[in-house]
Amino acid sequence: MNFERAKSIILIILVGTSIFLTWSIWTYEPEYDPFEQSSEFIKIKSDVQIVSDVIKPVSILFHGNGQHFQTSSPVEINEMENEFLQWRFSGLKEVSVKRLQRKFDDFVHEDGSIEIEFSDDIPISLYKTVLNIRDKEVPEFSFDRIIIKQKDISGNESAVYFVSYDQEKVYQGLVDSKKLRNFMDSFYRGSYDKHPEYVAETINSKRTLFVPENSVEINKLEYYIDYLDIGNLKNALFSFPKFVRQESVSVGEEYTDGTRLMTVNKENYLISYINPAQKSKLFDSSSNLLQKSIDFINDHAGWENNNYRFAYMSENEQRVVFRLFVNGYPTFNESGMTEIEQIWGKEEIYSYDRPYFSLDSVLPSEGSPKTLQSGKEVINQLKSKDNIDFKSVEDISIGYKLNKSLDSKLVTLVTLEPTWYYRIGDKWFIVPFDEDTGGDQSGLE
């Protein structure tokens, strides 16, 4: 065998070996020991909220034997939601109040019923993404409470009512009667023993409110706080973040691209953004308005530990407000530290105001729980004040007043003080129990 032939054979062997090794690497699948994914090792934080996370009932009222009982417990509300979100609704239609042959208020608060209350009117065209509705076409309406009546449960299917209290509109959908009986057995029966009693107070000819018969004891809370990433907010609000200029101002910092302006208030941990070019008188539907408001906050992970809930919407103003809730109670602050407010413009957000902190870890409460006055005392106070139009009061609620302070190590804390509030229109005020106060405004919706 001559030298050239030997070289050719060696070259063929090397090329073949190279091809085999390459194929082996490409097709190699190593065998790993089974691995159980545990939250102890892998923790993925998700700050994306869907409609059912943000639009939640604020309270449940039980009416029976001339008595009224209420709960705002997040645990109980979640249990009820888990039940009624599994129902299948059909035959949604408007029901004439006249055909019901009773006064609207009597129908809403009737004995033997459960009232599931929301903060404000919710468009069914949005909430139908949460409910299991079989109808191909659903009428356009909004509601702020869902009502189940014991006496209306009969046959195979029974009515569940969607009510808009301000508009005095009633719609009904049909649900399997067996599921409704199970629901009433689980939550209505025994509600007298589990929940505090409330009393009805007639505000005017069109509104009745329910307040605790006795004084209420609630713990004062104190939290360390954490902070949102200002960079994420800047990137979400400016089309070209790298061209944004930053300047120091008296309250903190300002960011601008020449048109849009974002102010960072470092005293109260607030973001205020405005884009004057987006100011518009065009109106989007309430359903679209609320959905895009939820999506907008999702886009920059802005829900702050998922404690914010839908509170108020104005289609005319294109305005949506989400409020911080703690242990089932709304929170308020005169500077806006407990609200996320959006106003929408022609194509995008026009103004955006929100806190950039979140409640981190709770500290042990200082001192004994705070005892709040009974509902009757609240009513008497409101009636006694000349500067309060009692007949215009639309809601009365216990809430937390948020105040900030520093501890001995100069770490920022926020204190949540249980307080009585009342609402007129979209504004909330502290109930004035001291002679020298007269309904100080404490929060806005």
C-alpha positions as CSV (number, residue, x, y, z in Angstrom):
1,M,0.0,0.0,0.0
2,N,1.5,3.3,-1.1
3,F,1.7,6.4,1.2
4,E,-1.1,8.3,-0.6
5,R,-3.6,5.5,-0.3
6,A,-2.8,5.2,3.5
7,K,-3.5,8.9,3.9
8,S,-6.8,8.6,2.2
9,I,-7.9,5.7,4.4
10,I,-6.9,7.6,7.6
11,L,-8.8,10.7,6.4
12,I,-12.0,8.7,5.7
13,I,-11.7,7.1,9.2
14,L,-11.3,10.6,10.8
15,V,-14.2,12.1,8.9
16,G,-16.4,9.1,9.8
17,T,-15.4,9.4,13.5
18,S,-16.2,13.1,13.5
19,I,-19.7,12.5,11.9
20,F,-20.4,9.8,14.5
21,L,-19.4,12.0,17.5
22,T,-21.4,15.0,16.2
23,W,-24.5,12.8,15.8
24,S,-24.0,11.4,19.3
25,I,-23.8,14.9,20.8
26,W,-26.9,16.0,19.0
27,T,-29.0,13.0,19.9
28,Y,-27.7,12.5,23.5
29,E,-30.5,12.7,26.1
30,P,-29.1,12.4,29.7
31,E,-31.2,10.6,32.3
32,Y,-31.8,12.8,35.4
33,D,-33.2,11.6,38.8
34,P,-36.8,12.6,39.2
35,F,-37.1,16.1,40.6
36,E,-40.1,17.3,42.6
37,Q,-40.7,21.0,42.0
38,S,-41.2,22.5,45.4
39,S,-42.1,26.1,46.4
40,E,-39.2,25.8,48.9
41,F,-36.8,25.9,46.0
42,I,-38.7,27.7,43.2
43,K,-40.8,30.8,43.9
44,I,-42.2,32.7,40.9
45,K,-43.9,36.0,41.7
46,S,-46.8,36.9,39.6
47,D,-48.5,40.3,39.8
48,V,-51.0,39.8,37.0
49,Q,-54.6,40.1,38.1
50,I,-57.7,39.0,36.3
51,V,-61.2,40.4,36.6
52,S,-62.2,38.1,39.5
53,D,-59.1,39.1,41.4
54,V,-59.8,42.9,41.3
55,I,-63.6,43.0,41.2
56,K,-64.7,41.5,44.4
57,P,-67.6,41.8,46.8
58,V,-67.0,44.2,49.7
59,S,-69.7,42.7,52.1
60,I,-72.4,40.1,52.4
61,L,-75.7,41.0,54.0
62,F,-78.1,38.3,55.4
63,H,-81.8,39.3,56.0
64,G,-84.0,37.1,58.1
65,N,-86.9,37.3,60.7
66,G,-86.6,41.1,60.7
67,Q,-82.9,41.0,61.5
68,H,-79.8,41.8,59.5
69,F,-76.3,40.4,59.7
70,Q,-73.2,41.3,57.8
71,T,-69.7,40.1,57.1
72,S,-66.7,41.6,55.2
73,S,-64.4,38.7,56.0
74,P,-62.2,38.0,52.9
75,V,-62.2,34.3,53.8
76,E,-66.1,34.1,53.8
77,I,-66.3,36.2,50.7
78,N,-63.9,34.0,48.8
79,E,-65.8,30.9,49.9
80,M,-69.0,32.3,48.5
81,E,-67.4,33.4,45.3
82,N,-66.0,29.9,44.8
83,E,-69.6,28.7,44.9
84,F,-71.4,31.2,42.8
85,L,-68.7,31.4,40.1
86,Q,-69.4,27.7,39.4
87,W,-73.1,28.3,38.7
88,R,-74.4,28.2,35.1
89,F,-76.6,31.2,34.4
90,S,-79.2,31.3,31.6
91,G,-82.1,33.4,30.5
92,L,-80.7,36.8,31.6
93,K,-83.4,39.5,31.3
94,E,-84.7,42.6,32.9
95,V,-87.4,42.3,35.5
96,S,-89.8,45.2,36.0
97,V,-90.0,46.4,39.6
98,K,-93.7,47.1,39.1
99,R,-94.2,43.5,38.1
100,L,-92.6,42.4,41.4
101,Q,-95.5,44.2,43.1
102,R,-93.4,45.8,45.9
103,K,-91.2,48.8,46.6
104,F,-87.7,48.5,45.2
105,D,-86.0,48.9,48.6
106,D,-88.3,46.2,50.1
107,F,-87.4,43.8,47.2
108,V,-83.7,44.4,47.6
109,H,-83.6,43.9,51.4
110,E,-86.3,41.3,51.7
111,D,-86.4,38.7,54.5
112,G,-84.9,35.4,53.7
113,S,-82.3,36.7,51.2
114,I,-78.5,37.1,50.8
115,E,-77.2,40.4,49.4
116,I,-73.7,40.2,47.8
117,E,-72.5,43.8,47.6
118,F,-69.8,45.4,45.4
119,S,-68.2,48.8,45.6
120,D,-69.8,50.3,42.4
121,D,-71.8,49.3,39.4
122,I,-70.1,46.6,37.3
123,P,-70.8,46.1,33.6
124,I,-72.2,42.6,33.0
125,S,-70.4,42.6,29.6
126,L,-67.1,42.5,31.6
127,Y,-68.2,40.3,34.5
128,K,-69.6,37.7,32.2
129,T,-65.9,36.6,31.7
130,V,-66.1,35.6,35.4
131,L,-69.6,34.0,35.5
132,N,-70.6,30.9,33.6
133,I,-73.3,32.4,31.3
134,R,-74.8,30.0,28.7
135,D,-76.7,32.7,26.8
136,K,-75.2,33.7,23.4
137,E,-76.5,37.2,23.7
138,V,-76.5,39.0,27.1
139,P,-78.4,42.3,27.6
140,E,-76.3,45.4,28.4
141,F,-76.6,46.3,32.1
142,S,-74.6,47.1,35.2
143,F,-75.1,45.9,38.8
144,D,-73.6,46.5,42.2
145,R,-75.2,43.6,44.1
146,I,-76.2,40.0,43.5
147,I,-79.3,38.7,45.5
148,I,-80.4,35.2,46.2
149,K,-83.9,34.8,47.8
150,Q,-84.9,31.7,49.8
151,K,-88.6,31.9,48.8
152,D,-87.8,32.0,45.1
153,I,-86.0,28.7,45.0
154,S,-88.3,26.1,43.5
155,G,-88.5,23.6,40.6
156,N,-85.5,22.8,38.5
157,E,-84.2,26.4,38.0
158,S,-84.6,29.5,40.1
159,A,-83.9,33.2,39.8
160,V,-80.8,35.0,40.9
161,Y,-81.0,38.8,40.8
162,F,-78.5,41.4,39.6
163,V,-79.4,44.8,41.0
164,S,-78.2,48.3,40.3
165,Y,-79.3,50.1,43.5
166,D,-78.8,53.7,42.1
167,Q,-80.5,53.0,38.8
168,E,-83.3,50.9,40.5
169,K,-82.8,48.2,37.8
170,V,-83.3,44.5,38.4
171,Y,-82.1,41.7,36.1
172,Q,-82.5,38.0,36.7
173,G,-80.7,34.9,35.5
174,L,-81.7,31.3,36.1
175,V,-79.6,28.8,38.1
176,D,-79.9,25.2,39.0
177,S,-82.2,25.1,42.1
178,K,-80.2,22.4,43.8
179,K,-77.0,24.5,43.7
180,L,-79.0,27.4,45.2
181,R,-80.4,25.3,48.0
182,N,-76.9,24.0,48.9
183,F,-75.6,27.6,48.8
184,M,-78.3,28.8,51.2
185,D,-77.7,25.8,53.5
186,S,-74.0,26.5,53.6
187,F,-74.1,30.3,54.1
188,Y,-77.5,31.6,55.1
189,R,-78.4,29.1,57.8
190,G,-76.4,29.8,60.9
191,S,-75.4,33.3,59.8
192,Y,-77.2,34.7,62.9
193,D,-74.7,32.9,65.1
194,K,-71.6,33.8,63.2
195,H,-72.0,37.5,62.3
196,P,-72.7,40.7,64.1
197,E,-76.2,42.1,63.9
198,Y,-76.8,45.2,61.8
199,V,-79.7,47.7,61.9
200,A,-81.5,49.3,59.0
201,E,-81.3,53.1,58.7
202,T,-83.5,54.9,56.2
203,I,-81.4,57.7,54.6
204,N,-84.0,58.9,52.2
205,S,-87.0,57.6,50.2
206,K,-84.6,55.7,47.9
207,R,-81.8,54.5,50.2
208,T,-81.5,52.3,53.2
209,L,-78.1,51.6,54.8
210,F,-77.2,49.0,57.4
211,V,-74.8,49.7,60.3
212,P,-73.6,47.6,63.3
213,E,-76.1,47.6,66.2
214,N,-73.2,47.4,68.8
215,S,-69.8,48.9,69.1
216,V,-67.1,47.2,67.0
217,E,-63.6,46.1,68.1
218,I,-60.8,46.2,65.5
219,N,-57.0,45.9,65.8
220,K,-54.8,48.8,64.9
221,L,-52.2,47.6,62.4
222,E,-48.6,48.7,61.7
223,Y,-46.5,47.7,58.6
224,Y,-43.1,48.0,57.2
225,I,-43.3,49.1,53.6
226,D,-41.6,48.0,50.4
227,Y,-41.2,50.0,47.2
228,L,-42.1,49.6,43.5
229,D,-39.4,50.0,40.9
230,I,-39.7,53.5,39.6
231,G,-37.9,52.4,36.4
232,N,-40.7,50.0,35.6
233,L,-43.2,52.8,35.9
234,K,-41.1,55.1,33.8
235,N,-40.8,52.5,31.1
236,A,-44.5,51.8,31.1
237,L,-45.5,55.5,30.9
238,F,-43.0,56.8,28.3
239,S,-42.8,55.6,24.7
240,F,-39.1,56.2,24.5
241,P,-37.7,55.9,28.1
242,K,-34.1,56.5,27.0
243,F,-35.0,60.1,25.9
244,V,-36.6,61.0,29.2
245,R,-34.9,63.7,31.2
246,Q,-34.7,63.5,35.0
247,E,-34.6,66.6,37.3
248,S,-34.6,67.0,41.1
249,V,-37.5,69.1,42.5
250,S,-38.6,70.1,46.0
251,V,-40.9,67.1,46.4
252,G,-38.6,64.6,44.8
253,E,-38.0,64.0,41.1
254,E,-39.5,64.8,37.8
255,Y,-39.3,62.8,34.5
256,T,-40.3,64.3,31.2
257,D,-39.9,63.7,27.4
258,G,-41.0,67.2,26.6
259,T,-44.7,66.3,26.5
260,R,-45.4,63.8,29.3
261,L,-44.5,64.5,32.9
262,M,-44.1,62.0,35.8
263,T,-43.5,63.4,39.3
264,V,-42.2,61.3,42.1
265,N,-43.3,62.6,45.5
266,K,-40.8,61.1,47.9
267,E,-42.5,62.6,51.0
268,N,-45.7,60.6,50.5
269,Y,-44.4,57.9,48.1
270,L,-46.7,58.9,45.2
271,I,-46.4,58.9,41.5
272,S,-48.3,61.5,39.5
273,Y,-48.3,61.3,35.7
274,I,-50.0,63.4,33.0
275,N,-49.9,63.4,29.2
276,P,-51.7,66.6,28.1
277,A,-51.8,65.5,24.4
278,Q,-54.2,62.7,25.4
279,K,-56.9,64.9,26.8
280,S,-60.2,63.9,25.1
281,K,-63.9,64.1,25.3
282,L,-64.3,60.7,23.6
283,F,-66.1,58.1,25.8
284,D,-65.2,54.5,25.9
285,S,-67.7,52.0,27.2
286,S,-67.6,51.2,30.9
287,S,-66.7,47.6,30.1
288,N,-63.7,48.5,27.9
289,L,-62.7,51.2,30.4
290,L,-62.5,48.9,33.3
291,Q,-60.8,46.1,31.4
292,K,-58.0,48.3,30.0
293,S,-57.5,49.8,33.4
294,I,-56.8,46.4,34.8
295,D,-54.6,45.5,31.9
296,F,-52.6,48.7,32.2
297,I,-51.6,47.9,35.8
298,N,-50.8,44.3,34.8
299,D,-48.4,45.6,32.2
300,H,-46.0,47.0,34.8
301,A,-46.7,44.6,37.7
302,G,-48.3,47.4,39.7
303,W,-50.8,45.7,42.0
304,E,-48.6,45.8,45.1
305,N,-49.1,42.4,46.7
306,N,-52.6,42.1,45.2
307,N,-54.3,44.2,47.9
308,Y,-56.1,46.6,45.5
309,R,-59.7,46.3,44.5
310,F,-62.0,48.1,42.1
311,A,-63.7,50.9,43.9
312,Y,-65.2,53.5,41.6
313,M,-65.7,54.2,37.8
314,S,-67.1,57.3,35.9
315,E,-67.7,56.7,32.2
316,N,-68.2,60.4,31.7
317,E,-64.8,61.2,33.2
318,Q,-63.2,58.1,31.8
319,R,-61.9,57.6,35.3
320,V,-61.3,54.4,37.3
321,V,-60.2,54.1,40.9
322,F,-58.8,51.1,42.7
323,R,-58.5,51.1,46.5
324,L,-56.2,49.4,49.0
325,F,-58.1,46.9,51.1
326,V,-56.7,45.3,54.3
327,N,-58.5,42.4,56.1
328,G,-61.7,43.2,54.1
329,Y,-61.7,46.9,55.0
330,P,-61.1,49.9,52.7
331,T,-58.2,52.2,53.5
332,F,-58.0,56.0,53.2
333,N,-55.4,58.7,53.2
334,E,-55.9,62.4,52.6
335,S,-52.9,62.6,50.2
336,G,-54.0,59.7,48.0
337,M,-51.6,57.0,49.4
338,T,-54.3,54.3,49.2
339,E,-55.6,54.8,45.7
340,I,-54.7,54.0,42.2
341,E,-56.5,56.5,39.9
342,Q,-56.5,56.4,36.1
343,I,-58.1,58.8,33.6
344,W,-58.0,57.7,30.0
345,G,-57.5,59.9,26.9
346,K,-57.9,59.4,23.2
347,E,-55.6,56.4,22.6
348,E,-53.8,55.9,25.9
349,I,-53.6,57.0,29.6
350,Y,-54.1,60.7,30.2
351,S,-53.3,60.8,33.9
352,Y,-52.2,58.2,36.4
353,D,-51.8,58.8,40.2
354,R,-50.8,56.1,42.6
355,P,-48.5,55.2,45.5
356,Y,-45.2,53.4,44.7
357,F,-45.0,51.5,48.0
358,S,-46.6,48.3,49.2
359,L,-47.3,46.9,52.6
360,D,-44.5,44.5,53.4
361,S,-44.5,42.9,56.9
362,V,-47.0,43.6,59.6
363,L,-45.8,44.4,63.1
364,P,-47.5,43.4,66.4
365,S,-50.2,45.9,67.2
366,E,-49.4,48.4,69.9
367,G,-51.8,48.6,72.9
368,S,-55.3,47.1,73.0
369,P,-57.7,46.9,70.0
370,K,-59.6,50.0,69.2
371,T,-63.3,50.0,70.0
372,L,-65.4,52.0,67.4
373,Q,-68.8,53.5,68.1
374,S,-72.0,51.6,67.3
375,G,-73.7,52.3,64.0
376,K,-76.5,54.2,65.8
377,E,-74.0,56.6,67.3
378,V,-72.5,57.1,63.9
379,I,-76.0,57.9,62.5
380,N,-76.7,60.3,65.3
381,Q,-73.5,62.2,64.8
382,L,-74.1,62.6,61.1
383,K,-77.6,63.8,61.7
384,S,-76.4,66.3,64.3
385,K,-74.0,68.2,62.1
386,D,-75.4,71.2,60.3
387,N,-72.6,71.0,57.6
388,I,-73.5,67.4,56.6
389,D,-76.5,66.8,54.3
390,F,-77.6,63.5,55.9
391,K,-80.1,62.7,53.1
392,S,-77.2,62.8,50.6
393,V,-75.1,60.1,52.4
394,E,-74.7,57.1,50.1
395,D,-72.6,54.8,52.2
396,I,-71.3,54.3,55.8
397,S,-68.3,52.0,56.4
398,I,-65.6,51.1,58.8
399,G,-62.2,51.7,57.2
400,Y,-58.5,52.2,58.0
401,K,-56.9,55.6,58.1
402,L,-53.4,55.3,56.8
403,N,-50.7,57.4,58.5
404,K,-46.9,57.2,58.0
405,S,-44.2,57.5,60.6
406,L,-40.5,56.5,61.3
407,D,-39.3,54.0,63.8
408,S,-36.2,54.4,66.0
409,K,-34.0,53.2,63.1
410,L,-35.6,55.8,60.7
411,V,-37.4,53.1,58.8
412,T,-40.7,54.2,57.3
413,L,-43.8,52.6,58.8
414,V,-47.5,53.0,58.0
415,T,-50.1,52.8,60.7
416,L,-53.7,51.7,59.9
417,E,-56.1,53.2,62.4
418,P,-59.7,51.8,62.4
419,T,-62.1,54.7,61.7
420,W,-65.7,55.4,60.7
421,Y,-66.3,56.9,57.2
422,Y,-69.2,58.1,55.2
423,R,-69.5,58.7,51.5
424,I,-71.3,61.4,49.5
425,G,-71.0,61.0,45.7
426,D,-67.5,59.7,45.1
427,K,-65.9,61.3,48.2
428,W,-65.3,59.7,51.5
429,F,-65.1,61.6,54.8
430,I,-64.3,60.8,58.4
431,V,-67.3,60.7,60.7
432,P,-66.8,63.7,63.0
433,F,-67.1,62.6,66.6
434,D,-65.1,65.5,68.1
435,E,-66.9,68.8,68.5
436,D,-64.1,70.7,66.7
437,T,-64.1,68.6,63.5
438,G,-66.7,68.7,60.9
439,G,-66.4,65.9,58.4
440,D,-62.8,66.2,57.4
441,Q,-62.2,64.8,53.9
442,S,-60.1,61.8,54.2
443,G,-60.1,60.1,50.9
444,L,-61.3,60.4,47.4
445,E,-62.7,57.8,44.9
